[in-house]
Each structure stands twice: as C-alpha cells, then as structure tokens.
Amino acid sequence: MLNITDIRMRKIEKEGKMKAVASITIDDEFVVHDIKVIEGEKGLFIAMPSRKATDGEYKDIAHPIRSETRALLQDMILDKYKKEILEQ
C-alpha cells in the first residue's frame, strides 16, 4: 500500500491549464516533485513528472504502475489542492 506522508502544493499564478505543482513524500523517505495539477475538459487531473523524448513525445519519469494506485494518488493530491488552493 502506498503510504503518502506529506503532500506539498504550489499554486501556478499564470493563466493556463496547469493550476498547481505538487510534491509527495512516501514513507517519510522518498520525494517525487513536479506532479502537475491540470484543468482538463472533464475536470482536474494529475500529470506525473515527465520529460520530452527525442521523438517529441513526453515520457513519465516516475509513475504508479497500477491504475488503482494512480487513482488513489490523484484523489489525495486533488483533495489537497481543493483544500489549500481553492479555499484561499
């Protein structure tokens, strides 16, 4: 089970689809930075840290392997975003 011990949120001030950037800490031991909170056509979602490959496509640098874990992580990050950023 994924044990997220901290989520930090940084609001993006400029206009656009990207609303915030999150960092998560796992088991007080491992941090993943640059998880993006994005406003899409169907609402908010997260995009994992990625880099542009030589073919122009973006590849995730770090990501959950199971879809259930991704959904859990997304729910936790979006809950934090709604509490911290939208309530300001």
Backbone as a ProteinNet text record, in pm:
[ID]
protein_1_A
[PRIMARY]
MLNITDIRMRKIEKEGKMKAVASITIDDEFVVHDIKVIEGEKGLFIAMPSRKATDGEYKDIAHPIRSETRALLQDMILDKYKKEILEQ
[TERTIARY]
83.8	0	87.2	50.4	124.1	98.8	204.1	190.6	244.3	155	191.9	191.8	308.8	319.2	314.9	329	319.2	287.4	207.7	179.4	197.4	280.8	301.9	252.7	186.5	120.8	172.4	203.3	244.1	152.8	79.2	-15.7	59.7	8.8	62.3	-23.5	38.4	-35.4	-79	0.8	-32	-151.7	-219	-335.2	-290.7	-377.3	-347.2	-409.6	-386.8	-446.8	-378.9	-248.8	-178.4	-211.9	-268.5	-316.5	-222.2	-147.4	-57	45.2	149	250.2	260.5	257.2	261.5	391.1	430.4	538.4	480.4	509.7	462.2	581.7	562.8	663.4	603.8	680.6	637.2	715.9	642.7	704	809.8	794.5	893.3	1034.4	1046.2	1177.2	1207.3	1103.8	1125.5	1030.6	1083.7	1002.3	993.1	873.6	852.2	802.9	878.6	844.6	777.9	719.7	668.6	551.4	461.6	335.2	240.2	194.1	114.6	-34.6	-104.2	-250	-298.7	-377.1	-418.4	-570.6	-621.6	-765.4	-790.7	-859.6	-891	-1037.9	-1078.6	-1217.8	-1314.2	-1269.3	-1356	-1325.5	-1251.2	-1218.6	-1070.5	-1038.3	-898.6	-841.6	-713.1	-641.1	-494.7	-417.3	-274.4	-195.8	-78.6	16.9	148.1	200.9	324.1	443	555.7	673.6	716.1	750.5	786.5	894.4	951.2	1046.1	1018.6	1060.3	1036.7	1143.7	1099.7	1192.1	1238.2	1336.2	1389.2	1284.7	1182.8	1076.7	967.8	986.5	890.4	779.2	772.2	669.4	717.3	621.6	656.6	647.5	749	755.9	759.8	677.8	680.8	815.6	865.8	991.3	961.4	854.8	811.3	659.7	606.4	461	417.8	290.9	237.3	223.7	241.8	230.1	83.9	12	-127	-223.1	-331.5	-429.9	-497.2	-511.6	-571.2	-482.7	-351.8	-257.9	-259.9	-267.9	-275.5	-401.6	-514.1	-640.9	-632	-573.5	-556.5	-469.2	-357.6	-266.6	-335.1	-407.3	-478.8	-582.1	-658.3	-758.7	-693.9	-582.5	-514.5	-461.5	-399.6	-342.8	-453.1	-559.6	-668.1	-743.2	-757	-817	-733.8	-602.8	-512.3	-521.9	-527.8	-540.7	-669.1	-778.2	-907.3	-907	-846.6	-842.8	-749.7	-630.7	-529.8	-546.4	-571.3	-567.5	-705.1	-805.7	-938.6	-1003.7	-961.5	-1021.1	-953.1	-849.5	-779	-863.5
-119.3	0	124.2	220	345.3	429.8	465.9	544.9	685.8	775.6	914.8	986.9	1036.7	1100.9	1252.9	1310	1455.2	1489.9	1593.2	1648.8	1799.2	1854.6	1999.7	2052.2	2166.2	2221.1	2361.4	2391.4	2525.9	2571	2678.6	2730.1	2795.3	2776	2841.4	2964.7	3081.6	3207.6	3244.1	3205.6	3249.8	3171.8	3235.5	3171.8	3049.3	2951.4	2831.5	2710.1	2595.3	2470.5	2417.4	2444.5	2395.9	2488.2	2429.8	2507.3	2504.8	2394.6	2381.3	2272.3	2270.1	2164.7	2105.5	1973.9	1904.8	1826.2	1809.1	1717.1	1623	1494.8	1397.2	1333.2	1298.8	1223.6	1087.8	984.1	846.6	792.2	746.1	685.7	775	905.9	998.3	970.8	907.2	863.6	904.2	920.6	938	1045.1	1141	1252.5	1247.1	1276.4	1292.8	1435.4	1514.1	1652.9	1663.6	1779.8	1818	1734.1	1697.9	1636.6	1752.4	1761.5	1877.1	1854.1	1957.2	1956.7	2036.1	1970.5	2028.7	2031.9	2141.3	2155.6	2107.9	1993.6	1939.8	1960.4	1910	1923.6	1855.9	1748	1672.7	1702	1808.7	1844.1	1830.9	1836.2	1831.1	1689.8	1682.4	1555.2	1585.1	1480	1498.3	1442.6	1502.3	1451.8	1428.9	1310.9	1275	1347.8	1359	1425.6	1357.3	1438.4	1381.4	1465.3	1410.4	1485.8	1455	1548.2	1533.8	1443.1	1339.5	1245.8	1304	1240.1	1289.6	1288.4	1202.1	1197.9	1302.9	1386.7	1492.5	1452	1323.6	1274.5	1289.8	1311.2	1321.2	1184.4	1150.2	1021.5	1048.5	976.1	990.2	946.1	1022.7	987.6	893.5	922.6	839.6	830.3	712.2	695.9	568.5	565.9	442.7	335.6	211.3	100.5	55.7	52.2	5.6	123.8	105.4	213.1	248.3	150.1	177.2	272.5	252.1	337.8	478.6	487.5	619	693	622.9	684.4	732.4	651.4	688.8	813.4	814.3	927.7	1053.4	1039.9	1154	1208.5	1120.4	1164.2	1241.3	1190.7	1256	1393.6	1402.7	1529.8	1630.4	1587.2	1679.8	1724.8	1637.3	1677.7	1788.2	1770	1870.7	2001.1	1992.2	2111.1	2186.4	2114.8	2180	2245.1	2179.5	2235.5	2356.3	2345.5	2450.1	2564.8	2534.6	2636.5	2698.3	2615.9	2669.1	2739.3	2707.5	2771.5	2903.3	2942.3	3068.6	3188.6
0	0	0	-78.5	-88.7	36	107.4	229.1	203.9	161.1	136.8	271.5	312.9	444	436	314.8	300.2	155.9	138	5.4	16.9	-69.3	-72.2	-206.2	-200.6	-318.2	-345.9	-470	-511.4	-624.8	-600	-698.5	-814.2	-935.2	-1054.2	-1079.4	-1076.4	-1084.8	-1226.7	-1327.4	-1462.9	-1518.1	-1613.4	-1677	-1755.5	-1761.3	-1838.5	-1774.1	-1835.3	-1786.7	-1661.5	-1644.3	-1525.7	-1408.3	-1302.7	-1188.2	-1068.9	-1052.7	-938.6	-967.6	-884.3	-889.8	-749.9	-741.9	-613	-598.2	-472.4	-435.5	-331.7	-346.2	-247.6	-178.4	-51.2	22.9	54.6	28.3	52.1	170.7	273.8	393.7	459.6	452.5	508.9	458.2	341.9	293	149.2	66	-77.6	-129.1	-206	-255.9	-408.2	-458.6	-602.6	-623.5	-700.3	-729.2	-866.1	-892.2	-1024.8	-1073.9	-983.2	-1024.9	-1053.7	-1175.9	-1217.7	-1195.3	-1146.3	-1136.8	-1257.2	-1342.4	-1469.9	-1479.4	-1534.2	-1560.3	-1702.5	-1714.9	-1846.2	-1879.6	-1992.5	-2036.1	-1940.3	-1876.6	-1785.2	-1638.6	-1610.5	-1472.9	-1443.7	-1315.9	-1272.2	-1281.8	-1315.5	-1312.8	-1284.5	-1255.3	-1232.2	-1350.7	-1371.8	-1471.4	-1397	-1410.9	-1341.8	-1404.7	-1330.8	-1386.2	-1516.4	-1615.1	-1745.1	-1811.2	-1917.2	-1999.1	-2145.6	-2228.9	-2371.7	-2431.5	-2501.4	-2565.8	-2700	-2761.1	-2888.2	-2999	-2986.9	-3088.5	-3063.6	-2960.9	-2931.6	-2837.3	-2806.7	-2715.2	-2570.9	-2479	-2337.1	-2272	-2193.1	-2122.1	-1972.5	-1895.4	-1750	-1695.4	-1599.6	-1532.2	-1416.3	-1343.3	-1230.5	-1239	-1213.2	-1220.5	-1149.6	-1102.9	-1043.9	-1151.9	-1112.7	-1207.1	-1220.2	-1108.6	-1110.6	-1121	-1194.6	-1211.6	-1079	-990	-858.8	-777.6	-786.3	-714.7	-773.2	-904.4	-969.9	-926.1	-920.3	-878.9	-733.7	-646.5	-506.2	-494.6	-565.3	-563.2	-616.9	-725.2	-782.6	-684.4	-621.5	-523.2	-408.6	-357.4	-245.4	-284.7	-401.8	-447.1	-477.2	-543.8	-576.5	-451.3	-352.1	-223.7	-159.4	-157.4	-100.1	-179	-310.9	-395.7	-362.5	-351.1	-323.4	-185.4	-87.4	48.3	57.4	-1.8	12.9	-84.6	-207.9	-312.3	-336.8	-348.5	-381.7	-263.7	-141.2	-23	13.1	-61.8	-32.3	-69.9
[MASK]
++++++++++++++++++++++++++++++++++++++++++++++++++++++++++++++++++++++++++++++++++++++++

